[in-house]
Structures are given as structure tokens and as C-alpha cells.
Amino acid sequence: MRNTFSTLVIGSILLAGAPAAAQWASHPDQGVPRDPDGSVDIDAPAPRTEWGTPDFTGIWEILPGAIGGGTEAREPGEPQLPEQDPGDPPYATFFDIGEYIEGGAPFQDWARELRAERMERNQQDNPDAHCLPMGHMQFHLHPQPREIVQTEDVLLILYEGNAGVRQIYLDGRRSPDNDPLAWWYGYSWGRWERDELVVTTTQMKDTWLDVFGSPFTVDGTIIERFRRPSFGRMEIDVTIDDPTAYTEPFTVRVEHTILVDTSLIEFICIENEQSSEYYD
């Protein structure tokens, strides 16, 4: 039987939806705003750090419906992304960063052809298929959760998927200009624009922006704008500026909701990995 990477991704999504209590003991979080019935008040004010900025600390998961894969593939009753206000960037989805962009992502011809080739090969060359780091967009949209740990000088993102760790420096440094080696996560630094954290990432390895294989090259820059409009919501507007792969910069939105009373679980992709032998 043909076992493709897309099938494996769907399997990982289903596994990621398993109750956390089956994997890890529940531990009630302190300081969580709750309604009288004990549920989380997601519309409560967002917390702030002792140094005055919004605090993104917490465990987050993507909105239902952000997996995507083509609107024609959605089943009746499948979760949909919420309607957006006019002028908001279109949503990105895990399978296709350009699913909600009119006409799709603005590929250069070679990039469009490469994506088609990757899809023809059932995405078996996706870094995720080989237990390698997935790149920012696949990590942002992955069904497994991520935890943010924020200090005054650095923001850490711990991804349950593939045990990824990303560092965003807030201590005033900028992108290196001494011909640095490219990294899987690139070099990320942030600055505050009032209550918005603006993060610039450069020197990323060539990678995939989504499961379908939209390319991103080492020449590109990613700008992320993080906002926490309420206790339970986080918005990230992501601008992809890669003139090697795209005819113009484009911006998409990722939204997450808070997870409480739980913890990340250990996920070691390479442990007992037996799927790649079936790729063809």
C-alpha cells in the first residue's frame, strides 16, 4: 500500500488531538482568569510583564480549521476559520500558506514548478518527513502545541513537534552581518512597537513554508508581528519577503488559542521512525 507523507501528517494530526490527560497528569495553572463554571475566560485582559510589555508566556495551539489542504477537501461540519475583518491578512494554513490568498502565493515560475514537483512526489522530501526542523510557518501551524517562555532579553518558543527550540533575542542585537552560517531557525531579533512584538528573521536555511512545499530560500527575510489581544488569543501576522522565490512580499495571519492546566509532552521524531522506508 502506498504510504505518503501527507497520510502520515494526517495521522500525526489525529494523534495530536488525543487528550492531554492520557499523556501527562493535569496540573491546574495559577492566575488563570476563569468564568463561574471554571472554564477559561479567553476574553479577559492579556497579562503584562513586570517590565511593562505584553506577556506571551503560555502553551498555545492553532485555531481549528488552520490545517487546511484545499477548501474543496473540507468535509461538511469540519471546523472553519473565523470570518475576518476587511483589511486583515488572509489566514495561512498548515498545508498551504497561500490557500486564502486570492490567486495563491505569488510564486516565481521556478518556485511554482518546484512546489508542483514536491506535491507530485507526495511531499516526501519535506524536512518534517525526515525528522528535521520544519521552518517557522510549519511550526506556527503545526497541530502539536508550542510553549512560549518570555524574559526581558529573550523569548523562547518550545515546539512539541520535533522538539524544536527557537530563540528570539530582545536585548538590542540585530541580524549578524559577518557572513554567518544559515540556521534551520535563522537569526531572530525582536523590538517592541507599543504592544506589538516585531520579529525579524534572516539567514534561514532553504526550507518549506507549508506541507505542500512552497519554498523559502536563504535569501529571504521573515517579519512576524506578535499580538496578544486578550488572555486566550495570540495573533501573528507573518510577512514573507523572499525575492528569489516570490514576485513580491506577502503577508498571512496565524492565530493561536491558550491551553491551560497542561504541559508539553516529549516528542522525539526520530525515535522508532519507520515510515521513510515506504517513501517512493
C-alpha positions as CSV (number, residue, x, y, z in Angstrom):
1,M,0.0,0.0,0.0
2,R,1.3,3.5,-0.9
3,N,2.2,5.3,2.3
4,T,2.7,9.0,1.6
5,F,4.0,11.8,3.8
6,S,0.6,13.5,3.6
7,T,-1.1,10.4,5.0
8,L,1.5,10.4,7.8
9,V,0.8,14.1,8.5
10,I,-2.9,13.4,8.9
11,G,-2.0,10.6,11.3
12,S,0.1,13.0,13.4
13,I,-2.8,15.5,13.5
14,L,-5.1,12.8,14.8
15,L,-2.6,11.7,17.4
16,A,-2.0,15.3,18.4
17,G,-5.7,15.6,19.2
18,A,-5.6,12.9,21.9
19,P,-6.5,14.1,25.4
20,A,-3.5,15.5,27.2
21,A,-4.6,13.7,30.4
22,A,-3.8,10.4,28.7
23,Q,-0.2,11.5,28.3
24,W,0.5,13.8,31.2
25,A,-1.0,14.5,34.6
26,S,-3.2,17.6,34.7
27,H,-1.8,20.4,36.9
28,P,-4.1,23.4,37.5
29,D,-2.4,26.7,36.4
30,Q,-2.5,29.5,38.9
31,G,-3.6,33.0,38.0
32,V,-5.8,31.9,35.1
33,P,-9.0,34.1,34.7
34,R,-12.0,31.8,34.8
35,D,-15.7,32.0,34.3
36,P,-18.0,30.8,37.2
37,D,-18.2,27.4,35.6
38,G,-14.4,27.1,35.8
39,S,-13.8,27.5,32.1
40,V,-11.0,29.9,30.9
41,D,-12.2,33.5,30.3
42,I,-10.4,33.8,27.0
43,D,-11.6,37.4,26.6
44,A,-10.0,38.6,29.9
45,P,-7.2,41.2,29.6
46,A,-3.8,39.8,28.4
47,P,-1.2,39.7,31.1
48,R,1.8,42.0,31.1
49,T,5.3,41.5,32.3
50,E,6.9,43.3,35.2
51,W,8.8,45.4,32.8
52,G,5.6,46.6,31.1
53,T,5.3,44.6,27.8
54,P,2.6,42.1,26.8
55,D,3.5,38.7,28.2
56,F,3.2,35.8,25.6
57,T,4.1,33.2,28.1
58,G,2.0,30.1,27.9
59,I,1.1,27.0,25.9
60,W,-0.6,27.7,22.6
61,E,-2.4,25.7,19.9
62,I,-3.6,26.7,16.4
63,L,-7.2,27.5,15.7
64,P,-9.4,24.6,14.5
65,G,-9.6,24.8,10.7
66,A,-6.0,26.0,10.2
67,I,-4.8,22.7,9.0
68,G,-6.3,23.4,5.5
69,G,-5.4,21.4,2.5
70,G,-7.7,23.0,0.0
71,T,-11.3,24.3,0.6
72,E,-12.6,21.6,-1.8
73,A,-11.2,18.9,0.5
74,R,-13.1,20.1,3.6
75,E,-15.8,17.8,4.9
76,P,-19.2,19.1,6.0
77,G,-19.0,20.1,9.6
78,E,-15.2,20.4,9.6
79,P,-14.0,23.3,11.7
80,Q,-13.7,26.5,9.7
81,L,-11.5,29.5,10.5
82,P,-13.4,32.5,11.8
83,E,-14.5,35.3,9.4
84,Q,-12.0,38.1,9.1
85,D,-12.5,41.8,9.2
86,P,-11.9,43.7,5.9
87,G,-8.2,44.5,5.6
88,D,-6.9,41.7,7.7
89,P,-4.2,39.5,6.2
90,P,-5.6,36.2,4.9
91,Y,-5.1,33.1,7.0
92,A,-2.3,30.7,6.4
93,T,-2.9,27.0,6.7
94,F,-0.5,24.2,7.6
95,F,-0.9,22.5,4.2
96,D,-0.9,25.7,2.0
97,I,0.4,29.1,3.1
98,G,-1.5,30.7,0.2
99,E,-4.8,28.8,0.5
100,Y,-6.7,32.1,1.3
101,I,-4.6,34.4,-0.9
102,E,-6.5,35.4,-4.0
103,G,-4.7,33.6,-6.8
104,G,-2.4,31.8,-4.3
105,A,1.0,32.8,-3.1
106,P,2.9,35.0,-5.7
107,F,5.5,32.4,-6.8
108,Q,8.3,33.0,-9.2
109,D,8.0,30.5,-12.0
110,W,10.7,28.1,-10.8
111,A,9.2,28.1,-7.3
112,R,5.7,27.2,-8.6
113,E,7.2,24.4,-10.6
114,L,9.2,23.1,-7.6
115,R,6.1,23.1,-5.4
116,A,4.3,21.1,-8.1
117,E,7.1,18.6,-8.2
118,R,7.1,18.3,-4.4
119,M,3.4,17.6,-4.5
120,E,3.8,15.1,-7.3
121,R,6.2,13.3,-5.0
122,N,3.7,13.3,-2.2
123,Q,5.8,15.8,-0.2
124,Q,8.2,13.0,0.8
125,D,11.1,15.5,0.9
126,N,9.5,17.7,3.4
127,P,12.0,18.2,6.3
128,D,9.3,17.1,8.7
129,A,9.2,13.7,6.9
130,H,12.8,13.2,7.9
131,C,12.6,14.5,11.5
132,L,14.3,17.8,10.6
133,P,13.2,21.2,11.7
134,M,10.1,22.4,9.8
135,G,10.7,26.1,9.4
136,H,8.7,28.9,11.0
137,M,5.4,28.6,9.1
138,Q,5.0,24.8,9.5
139,F,5.9,25.2,13.2
140,H,3.5,28.1,13.6
141,L,0.7,26.0,12.1
142,H,1.5,22.5,13.4
143,P,-1.3,20.8,15.3
144,Q,1.0,19.9,18.1
145,P,1.2,22.8,20.6
146,R,4.1,25.2,21.4
147,E,5.1,26.8,24.7
148,I,6.4,30.4,24.9
149,V,8.8,31.3,27.7
150,Q,9.4,35.1,27.8
151,T,12.1,37.0,29.6
152,E,13.2,40.6,29.2
153,D,16.1,39.7,26.9
154,V,14.9,36.6,25.0
155,L,11.7,34.9,24.0
156,L,11.9,31.1,23.7
157,I,9.5,29.0,21.7
158,L,9.5,25.3,22.6
159,Y,7.7,23.3,19.9
160,E,6.3,19.9,20.8
161,G,6.6,18.9,17.2
162,N,10.1,17.6,16.5
163,A,11.2,19.0,19.9
164,G,12.1,22.3,18.2
165,V,13.6,25.2,20.1
166,R,13.7,28.8,18.7
167,Q,15.3,31.9,20.3
168,I,14.1,35.4,19.6
169,Y,16.5,38.0,21.1
170,L,15.1,41.1,22.7
171,D,18.3,42.6,24.1
172,G,19.0,45.0,21.2
173,R,21.1,42.8,18.9
174,R,20.4,42.8,15.2
175,S,20.9,40.3,12.4
176,P,24.6,39.3,12.0
177,D,26.4,40.8,9.1
178,N,29.6,38.8,9.2
179,D,28.6,36.2,6.6
180,P,27.1,33.7,9.2
181,L,26.2,30.2,8.5
182,A,22.5,29.7,7.8
183,W,20.5,28.0,10.6
184,W,17.3,26.0,10.4
185,Y,15.6,28.7,12.5
186,G,17.6,31.6,11.2
187,Y,18.7,34.5,13.4
188,S,15.7,36.2,15.1
189,W,15.6,39.5,16.9
190,G,12.7,41.5,18.2
191,R,11.7,45.0,19.0
192,W,8.6,46.5,20.6
193,E,6.2,48.8,18.8
194,R,3.9,49.6,21.7
195,D,2.1,46.4,22.4
196,E,3.3,44.6,19.3
197,L,6.4,42.5,19.2
198,V,8.0,42.8,15.7
199,V,10.5,40.0,15.0
200,T,12.9,39.9,12.0
201,T,14.5,36.6,10.9
202,T,17.3,36.3,8.4
203,Q,19.9,33.6,7.4
204,M,17.4,30.7,7.4
205,K,18.3,27.5,5.5
206,D,16.3,26.8,2.4
207,T,13.1,25.2,3.7
208,W,9.4,24.6,3.2
209,L,6.7,27.1,4.2
210,D,4.0,24.5,4.2
211,V,3.3,20.8,3.8
212,F,2.7,21.2,0.0
213,G,6.2,22.5,-0.4
214,S,6.1,26.3,-1.0
215,P,9.8,27.1,-1.0
216,F,11.7,29.6,1.1
217,T,15.3,30.4,0.4
218,V,18.3,31.6,2.4
219,D,18.0,35.0,0.6
220,G,14.6,35.6,2.3
221,T,13.5,37.6,5.4
222,I,10.6,36.8,7.6
223,I,8.9,39.6,9.6
224,E,6.5,38.4,12.4
225,R,4.2,40.7,14.3
226,F,3.0,39.1,17.6
227,R,0.0,40.4,19.4
228,R,-2.0,39.2,22.4
229,P,-5.3,40.9,22.2
230,S,-6.8,39.0,25.2
231,F,-5.8,36.4,27.7
232,G,-6.7,33.5,25.4
233,R,-5.8,34.7,22.0
234,M,-2.5,35.3,20.1
235,E,-2.2,36.7,16.6
236,I,0.9,36.6,14.4
237,D,1.0,38.4,11.1
238,V,3.8,36.9,9.0
239,T,5.4,38.7,6.0
240,I,7.4,36.6,3.7
241,D,9.9,38.7,1.8
242,D,11.9,36.3,-0.5
243,P,12.5,37.8,-3.9
244,T,14.3,34.7,-5.1
245,A,11.1,32.6,-4.7
246,Y,8.3,35.1,-4.9
247,T,7.4,38.1,-7.1
248,E,6.5,40.3,-4.2
249,P,6.3,40.2,-0.4
250,F,3.1,38.8,1.0
251,T,1.5,38.7,4.5
252,V,-0.6,36.0,6.1
253,R,-2.1,35.5,9.6
254,V,-1.8,32.8,12.2
255,E,-3.9,32.7,15.3
256,H,-3.5,30.6,18.4
257,T,-5.6,29.9,21.5
258,I,-4.3,29.3,25.0
259,L,-4.0,25.9,26.6
260,V,-4.1,25.7,30.4
261,D,-3.7,23.1,33.1
262,T,-1.4,21.0,30.9
263,S,2.2,20.6,29.8
264,L,4.0,19.8,26.6
265,I,4.8,16.1,26.2
266,E,8.1,14.7,24.9
267,F,8.1,14.1,21.2
268,I,11.2,12.6,19.6
269,C,10.6,12.3,15.9
270,I,13.5,10.0,15.1
271,E,12.7,7.5,17.9
272,N,11.4,4.3,16.3
273,E,11.0,6.1,12.9
274,Q,9.9,3.5,10.4
275,S,7.9,5.5,7.8
276,S,10.6,6.8,5.4
277,E,11.4,3.3,4.1
278,Y,8.0,3.4,2.4
279,Y,8.5,6.7,0.6
280,D,8.6,6.2,-3.2
